[in-house]
Amino acid sequence: MIDFRPARAAWLAPLAALALAMPAAAQAKAAQEQSASIPFADHGGIWDWRSEGDSTVYFQDNHRQWYRAELFMPAFDLPFVEFIGIDALPSGTLDKFGAVYIHGQRYPFKSFVKVDGPPKKAEHGDKAKTKAEPMHRA
């Protein structure tokens, strides 16, 4: 009879070393990203929202924590709408299984993660322009 225990241990050792090599901070971050959710989203749990392009929505909860939701498909009206509908779970929690309604169309989330905040808006008009050096004629 052939004993396969040494061969099994030989391929388990690299997997165990790989698991130990992953830093604890990366494991904590991965766990945090997987468990991101906004409780009571259907009862005032969302304080603010912003769109970024046609496939990303940023939500701010009542504790001023920001979340980024990426949509499965682009919502071409997203940059122009003034309000969106929120499709939370029956418990009212908004997470990666949620969706938004834009002009009656449902857009499910591809991902839902905690972030530090939405990207900074670019300044418009004269403030965004830098002052140019005057040209000197010789």
N, C-alpha and C positions, 0 to 999 in steps of 0.2 A: 504494500500500500504506500502511496506517495503522500508525504506530509507537506501541505501547502502553507503552513504557519510561517515559516521563515520568509517566503516570497511575499506573503501578505504584509508582514511587518516591514519589508523593504520598500514597498510603495506607500505605506502609511507614514513612514518617517519624514519624507519630504513635505507631505501635506501638513503634518504637525509643525514642522519648522516654519512653513509659510504662515500658518495661523499665528504662531508666536511672534513672527517678524512684523506683523501688522501693528502699528502703534496704537496705543489705547485711545489717543485723541481721535484718530481716524475711525476707530470703531464707535466711539461715542457720537461723532458727527454723523456717521451713517445711520445709527439708531435714531438720532434726532430728526434726520431728514425723512426717515420712514414713518415716524410717528407725528408729523406735523399736522395739526388740526385746530380749527377754531370752534370752540363749543358755543352753543346757542346762537349760531349764525343766523338762524331764521327769526330770532327774537332780540335783535339789537346787538348781537355779538360783533358785528362788523362796523367799524367806525368810519373807514374811508376806503376807497379803491382808486386805482389808476391803471390805465392801459399803457402798454409799451409795444407799439407796432400792432400787428393784427393777430398775434398768437400768444401774447403774454398779458396776464392781469396780475397786479399787485393788490393785496388786501391788507388792511391794517385792522387789528382787533381792538377791543376796548382797553387793553393794556399797552397799547401803542407798539405792539410787535408786528413786524411786516412779514408777509408770506408771498411767495411767487407761485402762480399757477400757470403752467404752460398748457395750451389747448392742443387737442389731437389734430385739429385742422384749423386753418386760418379763418378768422372771422373778419371779413373785409370791412364791415361796418364798425368794428370795435374802436378804432381811433376817433370816430365821429359821434358816438352815442353819448347821451347824457345820463342814462341809467341802464342798469343791467338787472336781470333776475338771477337769483341764486337758487340752485337746486342742491340742497343739503340732504343728508340722510334723514330717515324718519325721526331720528333722535335730535335733529337740528344741528348736527356737527358737520362743518365743512372740512373736507379732507381730500385725499387723492381720488376718492370715488365720487366726488361731487361734480358739478357742472354749472355753467352759466347760460342764461337765455339772453340772446341779443336779437331784437326784432322778431321774437317768437321762435327763433331757431335755437335748438339745444346744442351746446358745445361742451363735451365732456373734457375733463382734465387728463393730460398725459402725465403730469407730475404736480406735486404740491409740497413745497419746502419752505422752511423758515429762512429769511434773509435779513440782512442788516437794514435794508431800506430799499426803496425804488431807486433807479439810477437818477442822477441829477439831470434836471432839464437844461437844455441849451438855452442861453440867453438870446433873445431876439432883438432886432433893431440896432440902434447906435451903440448900446452898451456892449454888445458882443464884439464890435469892431475894435481893434487895437489902434492906437494912434500911430500913424506912420511918421517916420522921420522926414522932415522937409528936404526936398531935393535942392542941392546947391549947384549952381551953374558956374562953370569955370570961365 
